[in-house]
Amino acid sequence: MPEDEEAKDMPEVSVLARALGLDHKPCALQPQLSPENVVIVGLRHADPAEARVLKDSRVSAFTMTDIDAMGMRDLMHEAIRIATSGTQGFHVSYSPTATEFAAWAAGSGGLTVRETHQAMEAIALSGGLLSMDVSGLTAGLEPRIGADAVNFVMSAFGKRIL
C-alpha cells in the first residue's frame, strides 16, 4: 500500500483526532475540545479513520438515520444537552453542504432546509450559543444558497418571524 493511501486510513491524520488530543505523535496538540461535549449532527459519511476516531472517543454523532428516527426537534434537544453539560455554552460550525438545497442533486441525503432552520431555531432558544462559524461559502456559490446560509445564521442568533 502506498504511503499516501495508508495515511488516509490512520486516525492520527484526522483533524478531528488531533483536536480531541488523540494524535499521539511527538509534539502533538494538547486536546482542544472535550469529547464528551462534541456533537455532530447530520452525519452522512465517515471515512474509516474518522469512523474509528468517533467510535473510540466520547464524541456524540447523530446520523441522518437518527434525525429520521428522532425528529430534528428532539435530536437537537439532546445534542444541546450534551454540548452544554458542564460548559458555559457552545460553538456551532455550519456548512451549506450539510443542507440539501432544491438546486442541488436530489437525494444527496442532507438536512432539508426546514430541518436546518429547525436546528438553528433550537440553538437560539437554548441561549447557549457563544460563537459560530460558517464554512464552504465561495464566490462560485449560488447567491440563493448564500442568502439561505445567512438566514440560517440569523435563526441561530435568534431571528424570529414574529
Wavefront OBJ file of the C-alpha trace (Angstrom):
o trace
v 0.000 0.000 0.000
v 1.493 3.382 -0.976
v 2.262 5.684 1.931
v -0.442 8.224 0.980
v -3.170 5.558 0.904
v -2.019 4.112 4.208
v -2.106 7.548 5.837
v -5.726 8.023 4.759
v -6.775 5.068 6.911
v -4.916 6.163 10.048
v -6.875 8.132 12.644
v -3.748 10.105 13.548
v -4.102 12.135 10.339
v -7.690 13.147 11.104
v -8.241 16.787 12.081
v -10.905 15.579 14.498
v -8.418 13.182 16.106
v -5.898 15.995 16.550
v -8.475 18.395 18.040
v -9.533 15.705 20.503
v -5.924 15.081 21.519
v -5.855 11.575 20.027
v -2.792 12.294 17.880
v -0.054 10.502 19.793
v 2.833 11.771 17.663
v 5.720 13.724 19.213
v 4.767 17.407 19.544
v 1.066 16.518 19.228
v -1.523 19.153 20.035
v -2.955 19.221 23.502
v -6.681 18.431 23.468
v -8.599 21.479 22.313
v -12.065 20.011 22.787
v -13.744 17.926 25.471
v -15.013 14.928 23.505
v -17.988 14.444 25.813
v -19.278 17.883 24.723
v -18.667 17.471 20.985
v -21.781 16.703 18.972
v -22.004 16.052 15.252
v -25.487 16.431 13.757
v -26.459 15.098 10.340
v -23.522 12.780 9.686
v -23.894 11.230 6.231
v -20.492 9.647 5.765
v -17.307 8.955 7.696
v -14.173 7.515 6.164
v -12.692 4.533 8.032
v -10.237 6.652 10.023
v -12.927 9.104 11.098
v -15.355 6.307 11.973
v -12.695 4.693 14.148
v -11.938 8.003 15.910
v -15.642 8.582 16.561
v -16.186 5.051 17.888
v -13.109 5.266 20.138
v -13.947 8.717 21.503
v -16.728 10.119 23.640
v -17.991 12.271 20.747
v -21.737 12.039 20.114
v -22.569 11.657 16.435
v -26.135 11.780 15.170
v -26.573 10.463 11.647
v -29.286 11.272 9.139
v -30.910 7.998 10.220
v -31.037 9.336 13.791
v -32.706 12.529 12.563
v -35.279 10.480 10.657
v -35.969 8.350 13.748
v -35.992 11.071 16.428
v -37.041 14.141 14.502
v -34.920 17.276 14.440
v -36.609 18.885 17.459
v -35.894 16.013 19.867
v -32.460 15.351 18.394
v -31.412 18.985 18.818
v -32.715 18.989 22.389
v -30.410 16.016 23.114
v -27.485 17.493 21.156
v -27.704 20.788 23.036
v -27.999 18.951 26.372
v -24.760 17.094 25.570
v -22.931 20.202 24.316
v -23.872 22.291 27.364
v -23.308 19.677 30.073
v -20.799 21.316 32.412
v -19.995 24.127 29.966
v -20.750 27.833 29.738
v -22.127 27.413 26.230
v -21.193 26.005 22.863
v -19.807 26.750 19.415
v -21.623 25.797 16.195
v -19.882 25.027 12.944
v -22.109 25.000 9.846
v -21.504 24.387 6.166
v -24.143 24.760 3.448
v -23.032 21.339 2.197
v -24.902 19.877 5.185
v -28.198 21.109 3.737
v -29.857 19.632 0.689
v -30.961 22.599 -1.404
v -33.506 22.225 -4.203
v -30.958 23.263 -6.847
v -28.515 20.526 -5.838
v -28.641 16.894 -6.862
v -31.745 15.290 -5.421
v -31.160 12.539 -2.924
v -27.816 13.743 -1.586
v -29.173 12.860 1.832
v -28.569 16.140 3.599
v -30.699 18.072 6.015
v -33.730 19.710 4.475
v -33.909 23.489 4.522
v -36.672 23.229 7.132
v -34.625 20.831 9.309
v -31.680 23.229 9.116
v -33.870 26.146 10.238
v -35.353 23.985 12.983
v -31.864 23.099 14.239
v -30.812 26.755 14.210
v -34.010 27.811 15.966
v -33.374 25.225 18.699
v -29.850 26.599 19.088
v -31.230 30.125 19.544
v -33.898 29.031 22.021
v -31.286 27.240 24.137
v -29.494 30.518 24.865
v -26.161 28.695 24.904
v -24.640 29.779 21.590
v -21.311 31.515 22.193
v -19.869 31.515 18.694
v -20.484 30.204 15.209
v -18.505 29.660 12.050
v -19.762 29.035 8.542
v -17.517 27.281 6.039
v -17.974 26.472 2.393
v -19.077 29.917 1.256
v -17.248 30.527 -2.001
v -17.530 33.024 -4.845
v -18.988 30.248 -7.029
v -21.841 29.534 -4.628
v -25.307 30.293 -5.937
v -26.490 33.605 -4.429
v -29.725 31.995 -3.191
v -27.772 29.383 -1.239
v -25.580 32.093 0.273
v -28.717 34.024 1.256
v -30.199 30.898 2.831
v -26.961 30.338 4.790
v -27.223 33.909 6.122
v -30.838 33.212 7.144
v -29.728 30.045 8.971
v -27.123 32.028 10.891
v -29.686 34.702 11.774
v -32.040 31.945 13.028
v -29.230 30.566 15.221
v -28.731 34.005 16.739
v -32.437 34.423 17.462
v -34.105 35.992 14.442
v -37.782 35.099 14.514
v -40.650 35.572 12.109
v -42.793 37.375 14.692
l 1 2 3 4 5 6 7 8 9 10 11 12 13 14 15 16 17 18 19 20 21 22 23 24 25 26 27 28 29 30 31 32 33 34 35 36 37 38 39 40 41 42 43 44 45 46 47 48 49 50 51 52 53 54 55 56 57 58 59 60 61 62 63 64 65 66 67 68 69 70 71 72 73 74 75 76 77 78 79 80 81 82 83 84 85 86 87 88 89 90 91 92 93 94 95 96 97 98 99 100 101 102 103 104 105 106 107 108 109 110 111 112 113 114 115 116 117 118 119 120 121 122 123 124 125 126 127 128 129 130 131 132 133 134 135 136 137 138 139 140 141 142 143 144 145 146 147 148 149 150 151 152 153 154 155 156 157 158 159 160 161 162
